[in-house]
Structures are given as structure tokens and as C-alpha cells.
């Protein structure tokens, strides 16, 4: 399976201590996906697509995903569809 770095728009909340909580992701086609919960936020690199920042493990529609904050942008590891073979 192949992946690519895809930058996304993220709506987030910043509390008085400076903690950032992502609330939703807007995909490039305009669809918005609310984030059900955030399980962790730790400094990590993406082994699949490169890049370093804060990696958030989030749940969207009941599925766990990684969302990265690579200051000043957000990205996800998008699965690249395999080409159909005749």
C-alpha cells in the first residue's frame, strides 16, 4: 500500500494553556469530517510520507487515523489507490 502527504484544513480549539485540540478536518473537495475524539498528541515523524511535527491520533467516524501538525500546516497520510490491472 502506498501513501502520500495530503495537506488539509483543520478547525481546532486552543485553550488558555496553549493546548491545541483538532475538531474537524476539511478535505480538498470541501467535505468536512468531525473528529470524534483525540487519543494522543506526541511529537513524531511520519514514517510513511516524511515530515515531523505533532502527531495526533484521532477518531473519525469510529476509525483511528493520524493527523500531523507540521507548523504551520496540517497533513494526513492519504492512501494512494492502486491502479487497476486488466
N, CA, C and O atoms as a CHARMM CRD file, in Angstrom:
* protein
*
  344
    1    1 UNK  N      0.84100  -1.17000   0.00000 PROA 1      0.00000
    2    1 UNK  CA     0.00000   0.00000   0.00000 PROA 1      0.00000
    3    1 UNK  C      0.89400   1.24400   0.00000 PROA 1      0.00000
    4    1 UNK  O      1.87600   1.31200   0.73900 PROA 1      0.00000
    5    2 UNK  N      0.54600   2.21500  -0.82800 PROA 2      0.00000
    6    2 UNK  CA     1.30900   3.45000  -0.91000 PROA 2      0.00000
    7    2 UNK  C      0.52900   4.59400  -0.26800 PROA 2      0.00000
    8    2 UNK  O     -0.70000   4.57900  -0.20200 PROA 2      0.00000
    9    3 UNK  N      1.28100   5.57700   0.19800 PROA 3      0.00000
   10    3 UNK  CA     0.69200   6.74000   0.84800 PROA 3      0.00000
   11    3 UNK  C      1.29300   8.01000   0.26500 PROA 3      0.00000
   12    3 UNK  O      2.38700   7.99700  -0.29700 PROA 3      0.00000
   13    4 UNK  N      0.55000   9.11300   0.41200 PROA 4      0.00000
   14    4 UNK  CA     1.09000  10.42300   0.04600 PROA 4      0.00000
   15    4 UNK  C      0.68400  11.41700   1.12800 PROA 4      0.00000
   16    4 UNK  O     -0.33500  11.25900   1.80000 PROA 4      0.00000
   17    5 UNK  N      1.51300  12.44200   1.27200 PROA 5      0.00000
   18    5 UNK  CA     1.23400  13.50800   2.22900 PROA 5      0.00000
   19    5 UNK  C      0.18400  14.42200   1.61200 PROA 5      0.00000
   20    5 UNK  O      0.39700  14.98500   0.53900 PROA 5      0.00000
   21    6 UNK  N     -0.94800  14.56700   2.29200 PROA 6      0.00000
   22    6 UNK  CA    -2.03100  15.41200   1.81600 PROA 6      0.00000
   23    6 UNK  C     -2.33000  16.46600   2.88000 PROA 6      0.00000
   24    6 UNK  O     -2.70800  16.14800   4.00800 PROA 6      0.00000
   25    7 UNK  N     -2.14900  17.73300   2.48900 PROA 7      0.00000
   26    7 UNK  CA    -2.43100  18.82200   3.41500 PROA 7      0.00000
   27    7 UNK  C     -3.92900  19.06800   3.48200 PROA 7      0.00000
   28    7 UNK  O     -4.61800  19.03100   2.46300 PROA 7      0.00000
   29    8 UNK  N     -4.43000  19.31800   4.68800 PROA 8      0.00000
   30    8 UNK  CA    -5.85500  19.50100   4.92400 PROA 8      0.00000
   31    8 UNK  C     -6.07700  20.73800   5.78600 PROA 8      0.00000
   32    8 UNK  O     -5.18300  21.20300   6.49100 PROA 8      0.00000
   33    9 UNK  N     -7.30500  21.25600   5.70300 PROA 9      0.00000
   34    9 UNK  CA    -7.71500  22.34500   6.57500 PROA 9      0.00000
   35    9 UNK  C     -8.22700  21.73300   7.86300 PROA 9      0.00000
   36    9 UNK  O     -8.97500  20.75600   7.83300 PROA 9      0.00000
   37   10 UNK  N     -7.82900  22.30000   9.00200 PROA 10     0.00000
   38   10 UNK  CA    -8.24100  21.76600  10.30200 PROA 10     0.00000
   39   10 UNK  C     -8.82000  22.90000  11.14600 PROA 10     0.00000
   40   10 UNK  O     -8.20900  23.95800  11.29800 PROA 10     0.00000
   41   11 UNK  N    -10.00000  22.65500  11.68500 PROA 11     0.00000
   42   11 UNK  CA   -10.58900  23.56400  12.65500 PROA 11     0.00000
   43   11 UNK  C    -10.16900  23.04800  14.01800 PROA 11     0.00000
   44   11 UNK  O    -10.36500  21.87200  14.32500 PROA 11     0.00000
   45   12 UNK  N     -9.58900  23.92000  14.84300 PROA 12     0.00000
   46   12 UNK  CA    -9.12500  23.45800  16.14600 PROA 12     0.00000
   47   12 UNK  C     -9.42900  24.48700  17.22800 PROA 12     0.00000
   48   12 UNK  O     -9.73700  25.64600  16.95000 PROA 12     0.00000
   49   13 UNK  N     -9.33300  24.02700  18.46000 PROA 13     0.00000
   50   13 UNK  CA    -9.52400  24.86500  19.64000 PROA 13     0.00000
   51   13 UNK  C     -8.20000  24.94500  20.37600 PROA 13     0.00000
   52   13 UNK  O     -7.51600  23.93400  20.53700 PROA 13     0.00000
   53   14 UNK  N     -7.83400  26.13600  20.82400 PROA 14     0.00000
   54   14 UNK  CA    -6.63700  26.32700  21.63900 PROA 14     0.00000
   55   14 UNK  C     -7.08600  26.82700  23.00300 PROA 14     0.00000
   56   14 UNK  O     -7.74500  27.86200  23.10300 PROA 14     0.00000
   57   15 UNK  N     -6.72800  26.08600  24.06500 PROA 15     0.00000
   58   15 UNK  CA    -7.16400  26.50400  25.39800 PROA 15     0.00000
   59   15 UNK  C     -6.20600  27.53400  25.99200 PROA 15     0.00000
   60   15 UNK  O     -5.21500  27.89900  25.36000 PROA 15     0.00000
   61   16 UNK  N     -6.49900  27.99700  27.19200 PROA 16     0.00000
   62   16 UNK  CA    -5.70200  29.06000  27.81200 PROA 16     0.00000
   63   16 UNK  C     -4.27800  28.61600  28.13600 PROA 16     0.00000
   64   16 UNK  O     -3.40200  29.46100  28.32000 PROA 16     0.00000
   65   17 UNK  N     -4.03200  27.31700  28.20900 PROA 17     0.00000
   66   17 UNK  CA    -2.67700  26.80400  28.44200 PROA 17     0.00000
   67   17 UNK  C     -1.91400  26.59500  27.13800 PROA 17     0.00000
   68   17 UNK  O     -0.73500  26.24100  27.16400 PROA 17     0.00000
   69   18 UNK  N     -2.57300  26.81000  25.99400 PROA 18     0.00000
   70   18 UNK  CA    -1.92500  26.64300  24.69900 PROA 18     0.00000
   71   18 UNK  C     -2.09800  25.26700  24.08700 PROA 18     0.00000
   72   18 UNK  O     -1.55900  24.99900  23.01300 PROA 18     0.00000
   73   19 UNK  N     -2.83900  24.38900  24.74800 PROA 19     0.00000
   74   19 UNK  CA    -3.07400  23.04400  24.20100 PROA 19     0.00000
   75   19 UNK  C     -4.03200  23.15300  23.01300 PROA 19     0.00000
   76   19 UNK  O     -5.07400  23.80400  23.09400 PROA 19     0.00000
   77   20 UNK  N     -3.65800  22.49900  21.90600 PROA 20     0.00000
   78   20 UNK  CA    -4.44100  22.53400  20.67800 PROA 20     0.00000
   79   20 UNK  C     -5.22500  21.22900  20.54400 PROA 20     0.00000
   80   20 UNK  O     -4.66700  20.14100  20.67900 PROA 20     0.00000
   81   21 UNK  N     -6.52800  21.35400  20.27600 PROA 21     0.00000
   82   21 UNK  CA    -7.38200  20.19400  20.06700 PROA 21     0.00000
   83   21 UNK  C     -8.04800  20.31000  18.70100 PROA 21     0.00000
   84   21 UNK  O     -8.88500  21.19000  18.50200 PROA 21     0.00000
   85   22 UNK  N     -7.69200  19.43600  17.75200 PROA 22     0.00000
   86   22 UNK  CA    -8.37000  19.48000  16.45000 PROA 22     0.00000
   87   22 UNK  C     -9.81800  19.03800  16.59500 PROA 22     0.00000
   88   22 UNK  O    -10.11400  18.07800  17.30700 PROA 22     0.00000
   89   23 UNK  N    -10.73400  19.75400  15.90400 PROA 23     0.00000
   90   23 UNK  CA   -12.16500  19.47400  16.00000 PROA 23     0.00000
   91   23 UNK  C    -12.73800  18.87400  14.72700 PROA 23     0.00000
   92   23 UNK  O    -13.65800  18.05800  14.78700 PROA 23     0.00000
   93   24 UNK  N    -12.19900  19.27300  13.56000 PROA 24     0.00000
   94   24 UNK  CA   -12.68000  18.72200  12.28900 PROA 24     0.00000
   95   24 UNK  C    -11.61200  18.89900  11.22200 PROA 24     0.00000
   96   24 UNK  O    -10.72700  19.74800  11.32900 PROA 24     0.00000
   97   25 UNK  N    -11.72400  18.06000  10.17600 PROA 25     0.00000
   98   25 UNK  CA   -10.82300  18.10400   9.02000 PROA 25     0.00000
   99   25 UNK  C    -11.67000  18.40000   7.79100 PROA 25     0.00000
  100   25 UNK  O    -12.72300  17.79300   7.59700 PROA 25     0.00000
  101   26 UNK  N    -11.20900  19.33700   6.95800 PROA 26     0.00000
  102   26 UNK  CA   -11.87800  19.60000   5.68800 PROA 26     0.00000
  103   26 UNK  C    -10.97100  19.11400   4.56800 PROA 26     0.00000
  104   26 UNK  O     -9.83600  19.56700   4.42300 PROA 26     0.00000
  105   27 UNK  N    -11.49900  18.17500   3.77400 PROA 27     0.00000
  106   27 UNK  CA   -10.77200  17.55800   2.66800 PROA 27     0.00000
  107   27 UNK  C    -10.70600  18.53200   1.50100 PROA 27     0.00000
  108   27 UNK  O    -11.44800  19.51400   1.46900 PROA 27     0.00000
  109   28 UNK  N     -9.82500  18.26900   0.54500 PROA 28     0.00000
  110   28 UNK  CA    -9.62100  19.18800  -0.58400 PROA 28     0.00000
  111   28 UNK  C    -10.86800  19.38700  -1.44300 PROA 28     0.00000
  112   28 UNK  O    -10.98700  20.40100  -2.13000 PROA 28     0.00000
  113   29 UNK  N    -11.80400  18.42400  -1.41200 PROA 29     0.00000
  114   29 UNK  CA   -13.03900  18.56800  -2.19400 PROA 29     0.00000
  115   29 UNK  C    -14.14200  19.28700  -1.40700 PROA 29     0.00000
  116   29 UNK  O    -15.26900  19.41100  -1.88700 PROA 29     0.00000
  117   30 UNK  N    -13.81600  19.75800  -0.20100 PROA 30     0.00000
  118   30 UNK  CA   -14.75600  20.53300   0.59000 PROA 30     0.00000
  119   30 UNK  C    -15.52800  19.74500   1.64000 PROA 30     0.00000
  120   30 UNK  O    -16.21100  20.33800   2.47500 PROA 30     0.00000
  121   31 UNK  N    -15.42900  18.41400   1.61000 PROA 31     0.00000
  122   31 UNK  CA   -16.12300  17.62300   2.63400 PROA 31     0.00000
  123   31 UNK  C    -15.45700  17.84300   3.98800 PROA 31     0.00000
  124   31 UNK  O    -14.23100  17.89700   4.08400 PROA 31     0.00000
  125   32 UNK  N    -16.27200  17.97000   5.03100 PROA 32     0.00000
  126   32 UNK  CA   -15.75800  18.16600   6.38400 PROA 32     0.00000
  127   32 UNK  C    -16.10800  16.95300   7.23300 PROA 32     0.00000
  128   32 UNK  O    -17.23500  16.46000   7.21500 PROA 32     0.00000
  129   33 UNK  N    -15.10900  16.48700   7.97700 PROA 33     0.00000
  130   33 UNK  CA   -15.26700  15.31200   8.83500 PROA 33     0.00000
  131   33 UNK  C    -15.01700  15.72100  10.28000 PROA 33     0.00000
  132   33 UNK  O    -13.90100  16.10900  10.62400 PROA 33     0.00000
  133   34 UNK  N    -16.03900  15.64200  11.13300 PROA 34     0.00000
  134   34 UNK  CA   -15.82300  15.95700  12.54400 PROA 34     0.00000
  135   34 UNK  C    -14.93100  14.91200  13.20300 PROA 34     0.00000
  136   34 UNK  O    -15.00500  13.72500  12.88200 PROA 34     0.00000
  137   35 UNK  N    -14.09800  15.35900  14.11500 PROA 35     0.00000
  138   35 UNK  CA   -13.23400  14.45500  14.88400 PROA 35     0.00000
  139   35 UNK  C    -13.99000  14.06200  16.14400 PROA 35     0.00000
  140   35 UNK  O    -14.36800  14.91600  16.94600 PROA 35     0.00000
  141   36 UNK  N    -14.20800  12.75100  16.31100 PROA 36     0.00000
  142   36 UNK  CA   -14.97100  12.23500  17.44600 PROA 36     0.00000
  143   36 UNK  C    -14.20000  12.38200  18.75500 PROA 36     0.00000
  144   36 UNK  O    -14.76600  12.74300  19.78600 PROA 36     0.00000
  145   37 UNK  N    -12.90400  12.09700  18.69700 PROA 37     0.00000
  146   37 UNK  CA   -12.07600  12.20000  19.90700 PROA 37     0.00000
  147   37 UNK  C    -10.60000  12.27300  19.50300 PROA 37     0.00000
  148   37 UNK  O    -10.21800  11.87500  18.40300 PROA 37     0.00000
  149   38 UNK  N     -9.79100  12.78800  20.41600 PROA 38     0.00000
  150   38 UNK  CA    -8.33600  12.83100  20.25400 PROA 38     0.00000
  151   38 UNK  C     -7.75200  11.96800  21.35600 PROA 38     0.00000
  152   38 UNK  O     -7.96700  12.23600  22.53800 PROA 38     0.00000
  153   39 UNK  N     -7.00700  10.92000  20.97100 PROA 39     0.00000
  154   39 UNK  CA    -6.45500   9.99600  21.95900 PROA 39     0.00000
  155   39 UNK  C     -5.06100  10.37200  22.43500 PROA 39     0.00000
  156   39 UNK  O     -4.70700  10.10400  23.58300 PROA 39     0.00000
  157   40 UNK  N     -4.26900  10.98900  21.56900 PROA 40     0.00000
  158   40 UNK  CA    -2.91900  11.38500  21.97600 PROA 40     0.00000
  159   40 UNK  C     -2.39800  12.46700  21.05100 PROA 40     0.00000
  160   40 UNK  O     -2.85300  12.62400  19.91800 PROA 40     0.00000
  161   41 UNK  N     -1.43600  13.20500  21.56500 PROA 41     0.00000
  162   41 UNK  CA    -0.73900  14.22000  20.78000 PROA 41     0.00000
  163   41 UNK  C      0.72200  14.17500  21.22100 PROA 41     0.00000
  164   41 UNK  O      1.06400  14.61000  22.32100 PROA 41     0.00000
  165   42 UNK  N      1.58600  13.63900  20.34300 PROA 42     0.00000
  166   42 UNK  CA     3.00400  13.49700  20.67700 PROA 42     0.00000
  167   42 UNK  C      3.85200  13.90900  19.47800 PROA 42     0.00000
  168   42 UNK  O      3.41600  13.81100  18.33100 PROA 42     0.00000
  169   43 UNK  N      5.06000  14.36800  19.75900 PROA 43     0.00000
  170   43 UNK  CA     5.97500  14.74900  18.68500 PROA 43     0.00000
  171   43 UNK  C      6.50000  13.48400  18.02100 PROA 43     0.00000
  172   43 UNK  O      7.12200  12.63400  18.65700 PROA 43     0.00000
  173   44 UNK  N      6.22700  13.38400  16.71000 PROA 44     0.00000
  174   44 UNK  CA     6.62600  12.19400  15.94600 PROA 44     0.00000
  175   44 UNK  C      6.85000  12.56800  14.49100 PROA 44     0.00000
  176   44 UNK  O      6.39500  13.60900  14.01600 PROA 44     0.00000
  177   45 UNK  N      7.55400  11.69900  13.80600 PROA 45     0.00000
  178   45 UNK  CA     7.72500  11.82300  12.36000 PROA 45     0.00000
  179   45 UNK  C      6.78900  10.83100  11.68300 PROA 45     0.00000
  180   45 UNK  O      6.43500   9.79800  12.25100 PROA 45     0.00000
  181   46 UNK  N      6.40000  11.16300  10.46800 PROA 46     0.00000
  182   46 UNK  CA     5.61200  10.22700   9.67900 PROA 46     0.00000
  183   46 UNK  C      6.57100   9.30300   8.95500 PROA 46     0.00000
  184   46 UNK  O      7.34700   9.75000   8.11000 PROA 46     0.00000
  185   47 UNK  N      6.52400   8.02200   9.27800 PROA 47     0.00000
  186   47 UNK  CA     7.39700   7.04200   8.62300 PROA 47     0.00000
  187   47 UNK  C      6.93300   6.75300   7.20100 PROA 47     0.00000
  188   47 UNK  O      7.71800   6.30200   6.36700 PROA 47     0.00000
  189   48 UNK  N      5.65300   7.01200   6.92500 PROA 48     0.00000
  190   48 UNK  CA     5.09700   6.67700   5.61000 PROA 48     0.00000
  191   48 UNK  C      5.35200   7.74800   4.55500 PROA 48     0.00000
  192   48 UNK  O      5.63300   7.42500   3.40200 PROA 48     0.00000
  193   49 UNK  N      5.25500   9.03000   4.94200 PROA 49     0.00000
  194   49 UNK  CA     5.32900  10.09900   3.93000 PROA 49     0.00000
  195   49 UNK  C      6.35500  11.16600   4.25400 PROA 49     0.00000
  196   49 UNK  O      6.52000  12.10900   3.48000 PROA 49     0.00000
  197   50 UNK  N      7.04900  11.04500   5.37500 PROA 50     0.00000
  198   50 UNK  CA     8.02800  12.04600   5.76300 PROA 50     0.00000
  199   50 UNK  C      7.36000  13.22200   6.44800 PROA 50     0.00000
  200   50 UNK  O      6.14300  13.39300   6.38500 PROA 50     0.00000
  201   51 UNK  N      8.17200  14.01800   7.09400 PROA 51     0.00000
  202   51 UNK  CA     7.65600  15.17300   7.81900 PROA 51     0.00000
  203   51 UNK  C      7.67400  14.90700   9.31100 PROA 51     0.00000
  204   51 UNK  O      7.48200  13.77600   9.75700 PROA 51     0.00000
  205   52 UNK  N      7.90800  15.96700  10.08100 PROA 52     0.00000
  206   52 UNK  CA     7.97300  15.86700  11.53200 PROA 52     0.00000
  207   52 UNK  C      7.10100  16.93700  12.15200 PROA 52     0.00000
  208   52 UNK  O      7.01500  18.05500  11.64400 PROA 52     0.00000
  209   53 UNK  N      6.46200  16.59500  13.24000 PROA 53     0.00000
  210   53 UNK  CA     5.62700  17.55500  13.94500 PROA 53     0.00000
  211   53 UNK  C      4.91200  16.85800  15.07200 PROA 53     0.00000
  212   53 UNK  O      5.39600  15.86700  15.61800 PROA 53     0.00000
  213   54 UNK  N      3.74800  17.38600  15.41800 PROA 54     0.00000
  214   54 UNK  CA     2.93000  16.76300  16.44900 PROA 54     0.00000
  215   54 UNK  C      1.95300  15.82200  15.76000 PROA 54     0.00000
  216   54 UNK  O      1.19100  16.22500  14.88100 PROA 54     0.00000
  217   55 UNK  N      1.99200  14.56000  16.17600 PROA 55     0.00000
  218   55 UNK  CA     1.08900  13.55800  15.60000 PROA 55     0.00000
  219   55 UNK  C     -0.08400  13.36100  16.55700 PROA 55     0.00000
  220   55 UNK  O      0.09200  13.01700  17.72500 PROA 55     0.00000
  221   56 UNK  N     -1.26500  13.58500  16.03500 PROA 56     0.00000
  222   56 UNK  CA    -2.49700  13.37800  16.79400 PROA 56     0.00000
  223   56 UNK  C     -3.12000  12.07200  16.34200 PROA 56     0.00000
  224   56 UNK  O     -3.30400  11.84400  15.14700 PROA 56     0.00000
  225   57 UNK  N     -3.44600  11.20700  17.30800 PROA 57     0.00000
  226   57 UNK  CA    -4.22700  10.01600  16.97100 PROA 57     0.00000
  227   57 UNK  C     -5.67600  10.40400  17.23700 PROA 57     0.00000
  228   57 UNK  O     -6.07200  10.66100  18.37300 PROA 57     0.00000
  229   58 UNK  N     -6.45200  10.43800  16.16400 PROA 58     0.00000
  230   58 UNK  CA    -7.83400  10.89600  16.26000 PROA 58     0.00000
  231   58 UNK  C     -8.78200   9.79500  15.79000 PROA 58     0.00000
  232   58 UNK  O     -8.37500   8.84500  15.12200 PROA 58     0.00000
  233   59 UNK  N    -10.04400   9.94600  16.15200 PROA 59     0.00000
  234   59 UNK  CA   -11.07700   9.03000  15.68000 PROA 59     0.00000
  235   59 UNK  C    -12.04700   9.84000  14.83300 PROA 59     0.00000
  236   59 UNK  O    -12.58600  10.85700  15.27200 PROA 59     0.00000
  237   60 UNK  N    -12.26000   9.36000  13.59200 PROA 60     0.00000
  238   60 UNK  CA   -13.20400   9.98500  12.66200 PROA 60     0.00000
  239   60 UNK  C    -14.15500   8.88800  12.20000 PROA 60     0.00000
  240   60 UNK  O    -13.72300   7.87800  11.64500 PROA 60     0.00000
  241   61 UNK  N    -15.42800   9.08700  12.42800 PROA 61     0.00000
  242   61 UNK  CA   -16.43700   8.05700  12.09300 PROA 61     0.00000
  243   61 UNK  C    -16.08200   6.70100  12.70300 PROA 61     0.00000
  244   61 UNK  O    -16.30100   5.65900  12.08600 PROA 61     0.00000
  245   62 UNK  N    -15.53500   6.72300  13.91500 PROA 62     0.00000
  246   62 UNK  CA   -15.20300   5.48800  14.61800 PROA 62     0.00000
  247   62 UNK  C    -13.92500   4.81000  14.16500 PROA 62     0.00000
  248   62 UNK  O    -13.62000   3.71000  14.62600 PROA 62     0.00000
  249   63 UNK  N    -13.16100   5.44300  13.26200 PROA 63     0.00000
  250   63 UNK  CA   -11.90800   4.84000  12.76800 PROA 63     0.00000
  251   63 UNK  C    -10.72300   5.68800  13.21300 PROA 63     0.00000
  252   63 UNK  O    -10.74400   6.91200  13.09000 PROA 63     0.00000
  253   64 UNK  N     -9.69200   5.02900  13.73100 PROA 64     0.00000
  254   64 UNK  CA    -8.49000   5.73000  14.17700 PROA 64     0.00000
  255   64 UNK  C     -7.64600   6.15600  12.98900 PROA 64     0.00000
  256   64 UNK  O     -7.40900   5.37500  12.06800 PROA 64     0.00000
  257   65 UNK  N     -7.19900   7.39500  13.02100 PROA 65     0.00000
  258   65 UNK  CA    -6.35900   7.97500  11.97100 PROA 65     0.00000
  259   65 UNK  C     -5.27800   8.81800  12.62800 PROA 65     0.00000
  260   65 UNK  O     -5.40400   9.22000  13.78400 PROA 65     0.00000
  261   66 UNK  N     -4.20100   9.08400  11.86800 PROA 66     0.00000
  262   66 UNK  CA    -3.17300  10.01100  12.32700 PROA 66     0.00000
  263   66 UNK  C     -3.31600  11.31900  11.58600 PROA 66     0.00000
  264   66 UNK  O     -3.50400  11.34300  10.36900 PROA 66     0.00000
  265   67 UNK  N     -3.22700  12.40900  12.33100 PROA 67     0.00000
  266   67 UNK  CA    -3.26600  13.76300  11.81200 PROA 67     0.00000
  267   67 UNK  C     -2.01100  14.45100  12.32600 PROA 67     0.00000
  268   67 UNK  O     -1.73400  14.42300  13.52500 PROA 67     0.00000
  269   68 UNK  N     -1.25100  15.06600  11.43100 PROA 68     0.00000
  270   68 UNK  CA     0.01800  15.68200  11.79900 PROA 68     0.00000
  271   68 UNK  C     -0.05400  17.20100  11.70300 PROA 68     0.00000
  272   68 UNK  O     -0.60800  17.74400  10.74700 PROA 68     0.00000
  273   69 UNK  N      0.51100  17.88300  12.70100 PROA 69     0.00000
  274   69 UNK  CA     0.66900  19.33100  12.64600 PROA 69     0.00000
  275   69 UNK  C      2.14400  19.60300  12.39600 PROA 69     0.00000
  276   69 UNK  O      2.98000  19.43600  13.28400 PROA 69     0.00000
  277   70 UNK  N      2.44800  20.02400  11.17900 PROA 70     0.00000
  278   70 UNK  CA     3.81100  20.34300  10.75000 PROA 70     0.00000
  279   70 UNK  C      3.80200  21.87100  10.57400 PROA 70     0.00000
  280   70 UNK  O      3.59300  22.38300   9.47400 PROA 70     0.00000
  281   71 UNK  N      4.03000  22.57000  11.66800 PROA 71     0.00000
  282   71 UNK  CA     3.85600  24.01700  11.75800 PROA 71     0.00000
  283   71 UNK  C      4.31800  24.74900  10.51400 PROA 71     0.00000
  284   71 UNK  O      5.50200  24.66500  10.18800 PROA 71     0.00000
  285   72 UNK  N      3.47000  25.45400   9.80500 PROA 72     0.00000
  286   72 UNK  CA     2.13200  25.91200  10.18300 PROA 72     0.00000
  287   72 UNK  C      1.00000  25.12100   9.52700 PROA 72     0.00000
  288   72 UNK  O     -0.14300  25.57900   9.55100 PROA 72     0.00000
  289   73 UNK  N      1.27600  23.93800   8.93500 PROA 73     0.00000
  290   73 UNK  CA     0.23800  23.21400   8.19000 PROA 73     0.00000
  291   73 UNK  C     -0.07600  21.86700   8.82500 PROA 73     0.00000
  292   73 UNK  O      0.70900  21.32400   9.60300 PROA 73     0.00000
  293   74 UNK  N     -1.24800  21.34500   8.46900 PROA 74     0.00000
  294   74 UNK  CA    -1.72200  20.04000   8.90800 PROA 74     0.00000
  295   74 UNK  C     -1.71400  19.08800   7.71300 PROA 74     0.00000
  296   74 UNK  O     -2.00900  19.49400   6.58900 PROA 74     0.00000
  297   75 UNK  N     -1.37700  17.81700   7.95900 PROA 75     0.00000
  298   75 UNK  CA    -1.47000  16.82400   6.88600 PROA 75     0.00000
  299   75 UNK  C     -1.89800  15.47300   7.41500 PROA 75     0.00000
  300   75 UNK  O     -1.80300  15.18400   8.60700 PROA 75     0.00000
  301   76 UNK  N     -2.37800  14.64500   6.48200 PROA 76     0.00000
  302   76 UNK  CA    -2.72900  13.25600   6.76500 PROA 76     0.00000
  303   76 UNK  C     -1.94500  12.36700   5.79700 PROA 76     0.00000
  304   76 UNK  O     -1.44100  12.83400   4.77700 PROA 76     0.00000
  305   77 UNK  N     -1.85400  11.09200   6.13100 PROA 77     0.00000
  306   77 UNK  CA    -1.22700  10.10200   5.26000 PROA 77     0.00000
  307   77 UNK  C     -2.33400   9.48800   4.40700 PROA 77     0.00000
  308   77 UNK  O     -3.02100   8.56300   4.84000 PROA 77     0.00000
  309   78 UNK  N     -2.50000  10.00400   3.20300 PROA 78     0.00000
  310   78 UNK  CA    -3.56900   9.54100   2.31800 PROA 78     0.00000
  311   78 UNK  C     -3.15200   8.26000   1.60700 PROA 78     0.00000
  312   78 UNK  O     -2.03900   8.16400   1.09200 PROA 78     0.00000
  313   79 UNK  N     -4.04100   7.28600   1.58100 PROA 79     0.00000
  314   79 UNK  CA    -3.78600   6.04500   0.85600 PROA 79     0.00000
  315   79 UNK  C     -3.92500   6.33000  -0.63100 PROA 79     0.00000
  316   79 UNK  O     -4.91900   6.90800  -1.07100 PROA 79     0.00000
  317   80 UNK  N     -2.91300   5.91900  -1.40900 PROA 80     0.00000
  318   80 UNK  CA    -2.94000   6.09100  -2.85600 PROA 80     0.00000
  319   80 UNK  C     -3.56600   4.83800  -3.46100 PROA 80     0.00000
  320   80 UNK  O     -3.05400   3.73600  -3.26700 PROA 80     0.00000
  321   81 UNK  N     -4.66300   4.99800  -4.19000 PROA 81     0.00000
  322   81 UNK  CA    -5.30400   3.81600  -4.78400 PROA 81     0.00000
  323   81 UNK  C     -4.37800   3.10600  -5.76300 PROA 81     0.00000
  324   81 UNK  O     -3.64500   3.74800  -6.51500 PROA 81     0.00000
  325   82 UNK  N     -4.41500   1.79700  -5.74600 PROA 82     0.00000
  326   82 UNK  CA    -3.62800   1.01300  -6.69200 PROA 82     0.00000
  327   82 UNK  C     -4.27800   1.08400  -8.05700 PROA 82     0.00000
  328   82 UNK  O     -5.50300   1.02700  -8.16000 PROA 82     0.00000
  329   83 UNK  N     -3.47500   1.20800  -9.11700 PROA 83     0.00000
  330   83 UNK  CA    -4.07500   1.23100 -10.46300 PROA 83     0.00000
  331   83 UNK  C     -4.70700  -0.12000 -10.78600 PROA 83     0.00000
  332   83 UNK  O     -4.19600  -1.17200 -10.40100 PROA 83     0.00000
  333   84 UNK  N     -5.81000  -0.06700 -11.48900 PROA 84     0.00000
  334   84 UNK  CA    -6.49000  -1.31300 -11.88700 PROA 84     0.00000
  335   84 UNK  C     -5.66700  -1.99600 -12.97500 PROA 84     0.00000
  336   84 UNK  O     -5.21100  -1.35700 -13.92300 PROA 84     0.00000
  337   85 UNK  N     -5.48700  -3.29600 -12.82100 PROA 85     0.00000
  338   85 UNK  CA    -4.74300  -4.07500 -13.80900 PROA 85     0.00000
  339   85 UNK  C     -5.73800  -4.86400 -14.67200 PROA 85     0.00000
  340   85 UNK  O     -6.63400  -5.52200 -14.14400 PROA 85     0.00000
  341   86 UNK  N     -5.57900  -4.79600 -15.99400 PROA 86     0.00000
  342   86 UNK  CA    -6.51000  -5.54200 -16.88100 PROA 86     0.00000
  343   86 UNK  C     -6.33500  -7.03700 -16.77500 PROA 86     0.00000
  344   86 UNK  O     -7.03700  -7.78900 -17.45100 PROA 86     0.00000
